[in-house]
């Protein structure tokens, strides 16, 4: 059995194929540098060595090869689901409709349960938009997309600082008031021709509270002073208090709402599994095994695309670590996923403590 490879960290140097490779430190996509890295990074690829060469690799190169495969499988593979396509279409349609609009611009809200692909769809919309703008205006210094997450227990100042941090504005060691931060943010975004603003985790903004009302008013100020389309994403937004009261009704009247949901056990579900299976880079895995387990995978994950991706990627990494190089039913059964699906999937054993109770 091959030795257990260590996991890579930013800054590590590994040798593979006769060359040293440095693992990059990646800034979060809620900063301009991190967002641009996300936009510029193509989907991960990895070419498997043929069986003879793989078996004959010296130990150090074998470990580096396995580390590279682990890094590849740890990266979320974006699948163009029907929801991702619909959100991309509606988002682009709204940006086109809003480009000549001088009044209240229309927005988009993506709402759904956890791990149903909301953030993935939101960021893919932003990435596609930015790539189109770059193609149309090559070499420009535009910032076509701004991506932030709604601040927990938010305030107008916290919201303004979220925008400022994305843009890299130098407020970290100063104490400017909220108006100063907001004015600077709007000025920079207008000068940078920002025309798409993505606000994730919008369910954290509850309009039934005073703090939520103040945050909503400040967000409304941004929407009215920036020539941009605003797209929001959050967990079950309809029931989070976002549409409460006059402010909520006004927001609901200006936004298109798209729901993401668990996938039923249909042809699309099997297609998603097949797509994920073809991204595997394991030496002894038999293609089609996971598709044949479509019903089991649906029971395990509840049709949640995020849970499905986690389960398959975790099983792939485990197959590299233990040397089995394949994913089987028993291997999948040994992988733990989120507590919700672990506790609700039919036939899953309860913990000893629960069983004893």
C-alpha positions as CSV (number, residue, x, y, z in Angstrom):
1,X,0.0,0.0,0.0
2,X,1.4,3.5,-0.9
3,X,2.4,5.8,2.0
4,X,-0.3,8.2,3.1
5,X,0.2,11.5,1.4
6,X,0.0,14.7,3.4
7,X,-2.5,17.5,2.4
8,X,-1.1,20.5,0.6
9,X,-1.1,24.0,2.2
10,X,-0.5,27.4,0.6
11,X,3.2,28.0,0.0
12,X,4.1,24.3,-0.1
13,X,6.6,23.2,-2.7
14,X,6.0,19.9,-4.4
15,X,7.9,18.1,-7.1
16,X,6.0,16.4,-9.9
17,X,7.0,15.6,-13.5
18,X,10.5,16.8,-12.8
19,X,9.4,20.3,-11.7
20,X,8.8,22.1,-8.5
21,X,5.3,23.6,-8.1
22,X,4.2,26.1,-5.4
23,X,0.7,25.9,-3.9
24,X,-0.8,29.4,-4.2
25,X,-2.5,31.3,-1.4
26,X,-5.9,32.3,-2.7
27,X,-7.7,35.4,-1.3
28,X,-11.4,35.1,-0.7
29,X,-13.7,36.0,-3.6
30,X,-15.2,38.8,-1.4
31,X,-12.0,40.8,-2.3
32,X,-11.1,42.2,-5.7
33,X,-8.0,40.1,-5.9
34,X,-9.8,36.9,-4.9
35,X,-12.7,37.6,-7.3
36,X,-10.3,38.1,-10.2
37,X,-8.5,34.9,-9.3
38,X,-11.8,33.1,-9.4
39,X,-12.8,34.6,-12.7
40,X,-9.3,34.0,-14.3
41,X,-9.1,30.4,-13.1
42,X,-10.3,27.8,-15.5
43,X,-11.9,24.6,-14.3
44,X,-9.3,22.2,-12.8
45,X,-7.8,19.5,-15.1
46,X,-5.6,16.6,-14.4
47,X,-4.2,13.9,-16.7
48,X,-3.8,10.4,-15.3
49,X,-0.5,8.6,-15.9
50,X,-0.8,5.3,-17.6
51,X,-0.8,2.3,-15.3
52,X,2.9,1.3,-15.9
53,X,4.3,4.7,-15.4
54,X,2.2,5.3,-12.3
55,X,3.3,2.0,-10.8
56,X,7.0,2.8,-11.5
57,X,7.1,6.3,-10.0
58,X,9.7,6.8,-7.3
59,X,8.2,7.3,-3.9
60,X,8.6,11.0,-3.7
61,X,7.2,11.6,-7.1
62,X,4.3,9.2,-6.3
63,X,3.5,11.2,-3.2
64,X,3.6,14.5,-5.2
65,X,1.4,12.9,-7.9
66,X,-1.1,11.8,-5.3
67,X,-1.0,15.2,-3.6
68,X,-1.8,16.9,-6.9
69,X,-4.7,14.5,-7.4
70,X,-6.0,15.2,-3.9
71,X,-5.8,19.0,-4.7
72,X,-7.7,18.4,-7.9
73,X,-10.5,16.4,-6.3
74,X,-10.8,18.9,-3.4
75,X,-11.8,21.7,-5.9
76,X,-15.5,22.0,-6.5
77,X,-16.3,21.0,-10.1
78,X,-19.0,23.4,-11.4
79,X,-21.9,21.6,-13.0
80,X,-24.1,23.5,-15.4
81,X,-27.4,22.4,-13.8
82,X,-30.8,23.7,-15.1
83,X,-30.8,26.1,-12.1
84,X,-27.4,27.5,-13.0
85,X,-28.5,28.0,-16.6
86,X,-31.7,29.7,-15.6
87,X,-30.0,32.1,-13.2
88,X,-27.4,32.9,-15.7
89,X,-30.1,33.7,-18.3
90,X,-32.2,35.8,-16.0
91,X,-29.2,37.7,-14.7
92,X,-28.0,38.5,-18.1
93,X,-31.5,39.5,-19.3
94,X,-31.8,41.9,-16.3
95,X,-28.4,43.5,-16.9
96,X,-29.4,44.2,-20.5
97,X,-32.8,45.6,-19.5
98,X,-31.2,47.8,-16.8
99,X,-28.5,49.3,-18.9
100,X,-30.7,52.2,-20.1
101,X,-32.9,52.4,-17.0
102,X,-32.7,55.6,-15.0
103,X,-35.4,54.8,-12.5
104,X,-35.6,51.8,-10.1
105,X,-33.7,48.9,-11.7
106,X,-35.0,45.4,-11.5
107,X,-33.1,42.8,-9.5
108,X,-32.9,39.1,-9.0
109,X,-33.2,37.0,-5.8
110,X,-32.0,33.4,-5.7
111,X,-33.7,31.5,-2.8
112,X,-33.6,27.9,-1.7
113,X,-32.5,25.4,0.8
114,X,-28.8,25.0,1.9
115,X,-26.5,23.2,-0.5
116,X,-28.8,23.6,-3.5
117,X,-26.3,25.5,-5.5
118,X,-27.3,29.1,-4.8
119,X,-23.8,30.5,-4.3
120,X,-22.3,28.5,-7.1
121,X,-25.0,29.9,-9.5
122,X,-24.5,33.4,-8.2
123,X,-20.8,33.4,-8.7
124,X,-21.0,31.7,-12.1
125,X,-23.4,34.5,-13.2
126,X,-20.8,37.0,-12.1
127,X,-17.9,35.2,-13.8
128,X,-19.7,35.0,-17.1
129,X,-20.7,38.6,-17.0
130,X,-17.1,39.8,-16.2
131,X,-15.6,37.6,-19.0
132,X,-18.1,39.2,-21.5
133,X,-17.2,42.7,-20.3
134,X,-13.5,41.9,-20.6
135,X,-14.0,40.6,-24.1
136,X,-15.9,43.7,-25.1
137,X,-13.5,46.1,-23.4
138,X,-10.0,44.5,-23.5
139,X,-7.4,46.1,-21.4
140,X,-9.8,48.4,-19.5
141,X,-9.5,49.0,-15.8
142,X,-13.2,48.3,-15.2
143,X,-14.5,46.4,-12.2
144,X,-17.7,45.0,-13.8
145,X,-18.7,42.8,-10.8
146,X,-18.7,43.3,-7.1
147,X,-19.3,40.3,-4.9
148,X,-20.0,40.6,-1.1
149,X,-21.8,38.6,1.6
150,X,-24.4,40.3,3.8
151,X,-23.0,41.1,7.2
152,X,-24.4,39.0,10.1
153,X,-26.2,41.3,12.7
154,X,-25.5,43.9,10.1
155,X,-25.5,47.7,10.2
156,X,-25.2,50.3,7.5
157,X,-21.6,50.8,8.4
158,X,-20.8,47.0,8.2
159,X,-22.5,46.8,4.8
160,X,-20.5,49.8,3.5
161,X,-17.3,48.3,4.8
162,X,-18.1,45.0,3.0
163,X,-18.1,47.0,-0.3
164,X,-15.0,49.0,0.7
165,X,-13.0,45.8,1.6
166,X,-13.9,44.3,-1.8
167,X,-12.6,47.4,-3.6
168,X,-9.5,47.6,-1.4
169,X,-10.4,51.1,-0.1
170,X,-8.0,52.2,2.7
171,X,-10.4,52.4,5.6
172,X,-8.8,49.6,7.7
173,X,-6.8,52.0,10.1
174,X,-9.2,54.9,10.0
175,X,-12.6,55.7,11.6
176,X,-14.6,57.5,8.9
177,X,-18.3,57.7,9.3
178,X,-20.8,55.6,7.3
179,X,-21.6,58.5,5.0
180,X,-17.9,58.9,4.0
181,X,-17.5,55.2,3.4
182,X,-20.6,55.0,1.3
183,X,-19.8,58.0,-0.8
184,X,-16.3,56.7,-1.5
185,X,-17.7,53.3,-2.4
186,X,-20.3,54.7,-4.8
187,X,-17.7,57.0,-6.4
188,X,-15.3,54.2,-7.1
189,X,-17.9,51.8,-8.4
190,X,-19.3,54.4,-10.7
191,X,-15.8,55.3,-12.0
192,X,-15.0,51.6,-12.4
193,X,-18.2,51.0,-14.4
194,X,-19.6,48.4,-12.0
195,X,-22.8,47.1,-13.5
196,X,-23.5,43.9,-11.5
197,X,-23.5,43.6,-7.7
198,X,-23.8,40.2,-6.1
199,X,-25.0,40.0,-2.5
200,X,-24.8,36.6,-0.9
201,X,-26.3,35.3,2.4
202,X,-29.1,37.9,2.1
203,X,-31.2,35.9,4.6
204,X,-29.1,37.4,7.3
205,X,-31.0,40.7,6.7
206,X,-34.3,40.4,8.6
207,X,-36.6,43.4,7.9
208,X,-38.7,42.6,10.9
209,X,-35.9,44.1,13.1
210,X,-34.8,47.7,13.5
211,X,-31.3,46.7,12.5
212,X,-32.7,44.9,9.4
213,X,-34.7,48.0,8.4
214,X,-31.6,50.3,8.7
215,X,-29.5,47.8,6.6
216,X,-32.3,47.5,4.0
217,X,-32.5,51.3,3.7
218,X,-28.7,51.5,3.2
219,X,-28.8,48.7,0.6
220,X,-31.6,50.6,-1.1
221,X,-29.4,53.7,-1.2
222,X,-26.8,51.7,-3.1
223,X,-29.3,50.4,-5.6
224,X,-30.6,53.9,-6.3
225,X,-27.2,55.5,-6.6
226,X,-25.3,52.9,-8.6
227,X,-26.1,52.1,-12.2
228,X,-25.9,48.4,-11.6
229,X,-28.1,45.3,-11.4
230,X,-28.3,43.8,-7.9
231,X,-28.6,40.0,-7.5
232,X,-29.2,38.5,-4.1
233,X,-28.9,34.9,-2.8
234,X,-30.0,33.4,0.5
235,X,-31.6,30.5,2.3
236,X,-35.4,30.4,2.0
237,X,-35.6,34.2,1.5
238,X,-39.4,34.2,1.4
239,X,-39.5,33.0,5.0
240,X,-36.6,34.9,6.4
241,X,-38.3,38.2,6.9
242,X,-36.8,39.9,3.9
243,X,-40.2,40.6,2.4
244,X,-41.7,42.0,5.6
245,X,-43.4,45.3,5.8
246,X,-43.3,48.2,3.3
247,X,-39.6,47.8,2.6
248,X,-40.0,44.1,1.9
249,X,-43.0,44.6,-0.4
250,X,-41.0,47.2,-2.3
251,X,-38.0,44.8,-2.7
252,X,-40.4,42.0,-3.8
253,X,-41.9,44.4,-6.3
254,X,-38.6,45.1,-7.9
255,X,-37.0,41.6,-8.0
256,X,-37.5,38.4,-10.0
257,X,-37.3,35.4,-7.7
258,X,-35.8,32.0,-8.7
259,X,-35.9,29.1,-6.3
260,X,-33.3,26.4,-6.2
261,X,-34.4,23.1,-4.8
262,X,-33.2,19.5,-4.3
263,X,-33.2,17.5,-7.5
264,X,-35.8,14.7,-8.0
265,X,-34.6,11.3,-9.0
266,X,-34.8,12.0,-12.8
267,X,-32.7,11.9,-15.9
268,X,-31.1,15.2,-14.9
269,X,-30.0,13.7,-11.5
270,X,-28.3,10.8,-13.3
271,X,-26.7,13.2,-15.7
272,X,-25.3,15.2,-12.8
273,X,-23.8,12.0,-11.4
274,X,-22.3,11.0,-14.7
275,X,-20.7,14.5,-15.2
276,X,-19.2,14.3,-11.7
277,X,-18.0,10.7,-12.3
278,X,-16.2,11.7,-15.4
279,X,-14.2,14.3,-13.5
280,X,-12.7,11.5,-11.3
281,X,-9.0,10.8,-11.7
282,X,-8.7,7.3,-10.1
283,X,-6.7,4.5,-11.5
284,X,-9.0,1.5,-10.8
285,X,-12.5,3.1,-10.9
286,X,-15.0,1.6,-13.3
287,X,-17.0,4.4,-15.0
288,X,-20.7,3.9,-14.7
289,X,-20.5,2.6,-11.1
290,X,-21.9,5.9,-9.6
291,X,-24.6,6.2,-12.2
292,X,-25.8,2.7,-11.3
293,X,-25.9,4.0,-7.7
294,X,-28.1,7.0,-8.6
295,X,-31.0,5.9,-6.3
296,X,-28.7,5.3,-3.4
297,X,-26.9,8.6,-3.9
298,X,-30.3,10.4,-4.0
299,X,-31.3,8.8,-0.7
300,X,-28.0,9.7,0.9
301,X,-28.0,13.3,-0.2
302,X,-31.7,14.2,-0.5
303,X,-31.1,15.4,-4.0
304,X,-28.8,18.2,-2.8
305,X,-26.2,19.0,-5.4
306,X,-23.8,20.3,-2.7
307,X,-24.1,17.2,-0.6
308,X,-23.6,15.0,-3.8
309,X,-20.5,16.8,-4.8
310,X,-19.1,16.6,-1.2
311,X,-19.8,12.9,-1.0
312,X,-18.2,12.0,-4.3
313,X,-15.1,14.2,-3.9
314,X,-14.6,12.9,-0.3
315,X,-14.8,9.3,-1.6
316,X,-12.3,10.1,-4.4
317,X,-9.8,11.5,-1.9
318,X,-10.3,8.6,0.4
319,X,-9.7,6.2,-2.5
320,X,-6.3,7.9,-3.1
321,X,-5.4,7.9,0.6
322,X,-6.2,4.2,1.2
323,X,-4.8,3.1,-2.2
324,X,-8.0,1.5,-3.4
325,X,-8.3,3.9,-6.3
326,X,-12.0,3.3,-6.9
327,X,-15.4,4.3,-5.4
328,X,-17.8,1.6,-4.5
329,X,-21.1,1.4,-2.6
330,X,-19.3,0.4,0.6
331,X,-16.8,3.2,0.2
332,X,-19.6,5.8,-0.2
333,X,-21.4,4.3,2.9
334,X,-18.3,5.0,5.0
335,X,-18.2,8.7,4.1
336,X,-19.9,11.2,6.4
337,X,-21.7,14.1,4.9
338,X,-23.8,16.9,6.5
339,X,-25.8,16.1,9.6
340,X,-29.2,16.9,8.0
341,X,-28.9,14.2,5.4
342,X,-27.1,11.8,7.7
343,X,-30.0,12.0,10.1
344,X,-32.8,11.9,7.6
345,X,-31.6,9.5,4.9
346,X,-33.7,6.2,5.1
347,X,-31.8,3.3,6.4
348,X,-28.9,5.3,8.0
349,X,-27.9,3.9,11.4
350,X,-28.4,6.2,14.4
351,X,-25.6,7.0,16.7
352,X,-25.0,4.7,19.7
353,X,-26.1,7.4,22.1
354,X,-29.4,8.0,20.2
355,X,-30.0,4.2,19.9
356,X,-29.3,3.8,23.6
357,X,-31.8,6.5,24.4
